[in-house]
């Protein structure tokens, strides 16, 4: 039997790689002869860079950049196994996890560090980029990133703008003549599941600003600033990106990438699957185990599980999900082709406890799932084969290894 593990991370709790490792332990504890293939996934947000590097046998390059408040930090970007493609994860330089809760302030936070990651990779000779947009602490429309790449922003008095989203309301001139010339030789692809426009009730400020620390009054100010910024971009480039799907991703970083770096936009999960040749690695699989922190209505629209199910359906492979929370009805799971979903949480508990125990509980739930698979197989076997199968479950008590018992099947 071949089982493919293809989960997303449980945000704030366990990475997709660690989740794969836990599920693998649970499977092999019951059936050591099962071929387990680990394909940790992401949709452009947390874990995208590490998962792509891991799946393609690439490497990680470390460098010093500035965090959203301008402090030097150790960050990194990835090089895929093809040795030509760079993966930039915005959250690594400009993300919420880099700030304390009381430091969150989208009026002043900057995406400058993300531009520094791009500049470092350009200096190393790379010209093909995947930029994962997710988990950002910024609402500056990507102006900080552009500043790091040579673009200048001035107010009506001819002074350079300060960092942050609020300053954009006073923008009078964009000077892009100093934009790094190496960018003209480069190709950028945005990896994100966010399709929000730059401004308005569904824009970057209104939808994502509050989680970055914006009050209702700040949301209105930031939305005006981004609308003004978009107008200035349109005047300079002839390209009004304000209503383009995805321009509002990562506090408007999508707009900067689309307008100045001429990026292509691709749903994050599709891009990740393409980069790791996901479809090819499913060949011959009997089951796919996917997962994410919460199985809810967002799962239905472009998240990792929906993407996995699309690929699995094309190859006729059953897919089940392990998750922290379950909010989907059977009919909704059927919409995306998910056979079943299971919460790993075994009892009532606090959120903190659930997050701390994710690895242990995922391992135990994987054990139960494999026991169920073996029980199903015995329904069509004779008594001798059933006895061999059941011996797997009693291997520890009898002193026989579970691997020895499973080889009797």
HELIX and SHEET records of a PDB file:
HELIX    1   1 UNK A   16  UNK A   30  1                                  15    
HELIX    2   2 UNK A   48  UNK A   55  1                                   8    
HELIX    3   3 UNK A   91  UNK A   94  1                                   4    
HELIX    4   4 UNK A   96  UNK A   98  5                                   3    
HELIX    5   5 UNK A  101  UNK A  103  5                                   3    
HELIX    6   6 UNK A  112  UNK A  123  1                                  12    
HELIX    7   7 UNK A  143  UNK A  148  1                                   6    
HELIX    8   8 UNK A  166  UNK A  170  5                                   5    
HELIX    9   9 UNK A  181  UNK A  185  5                                   5    
HELIX   10  10 UNK A  204  UNK A  208  1                                   5    
HELIX   11  11 UNK A  210  UNK A  212  5                                   3    
HELIX   12  12 UNK A  216  UNK A  237  1                                  22    
HELIX   13  13 UNK A  249  UNK A  260  1                                  12    
HELIX   14  14 UNK A  268  UNK A  275  1                                   8    
HELIX   15  15 UNK A  278  UNK A  281  1                                   4    
HELIX   16  16 UNK A  297  UNK A  300  5                                   4    
HELIX   17  17 UNK A  304  UNK A  315  1                                  12    
HELIX   18  18 UNK A  330  UNK A  336  1                                   7    
HELIX   19  19 UNK A  351  UNK A  356  1                                   6    
HELIX   20  20 UNK A  358  UNK A  378  1                                  21    
HELIX   21  21 UNK A  383  UNK A  393  1                                  11    
HELIX   22  22 UNK A  395  UNK A  398  1                                   4    
HELIX   23  23 UNK A  402  UNK A  406  1                                   5    
SHEET    1   A 5 UNK A  35  UNK A  38  0                                        
SHEET    2   A 5 UNK A   2  UNK A   5  1                                        
SHEET    3   A 5 UNK A 287  UNK A 295  1                                        
SHEET    4   A 5 UNK A 318  UNK A 326  1                                        
SHEET    5   A 5 UNK A 340  UNK A 343  1                                        
SHEET    1   B 6 UNK A  59  UNK A  66  0                                        
SHEET    2   B 6 UNK A  72  UNK A  79 -1                                        
SHEET    3   B 6 UNK A  85  UNK A  89 -1                                        
SHEET    4   B 6 UNK A 128  UNK A 132  1                                        
SHEET    5   B 6 UNK A 187  UNK A 192  1                                        
SHEET    6   B 6 UNK A 264  UNK A 267  1                                        
SHEET    1   C 2 UNK A 152  UNK A 154  0                                        
SHEET    2   C 2 UNK A 173  UNK A 175 -1                                        
END                                                                             
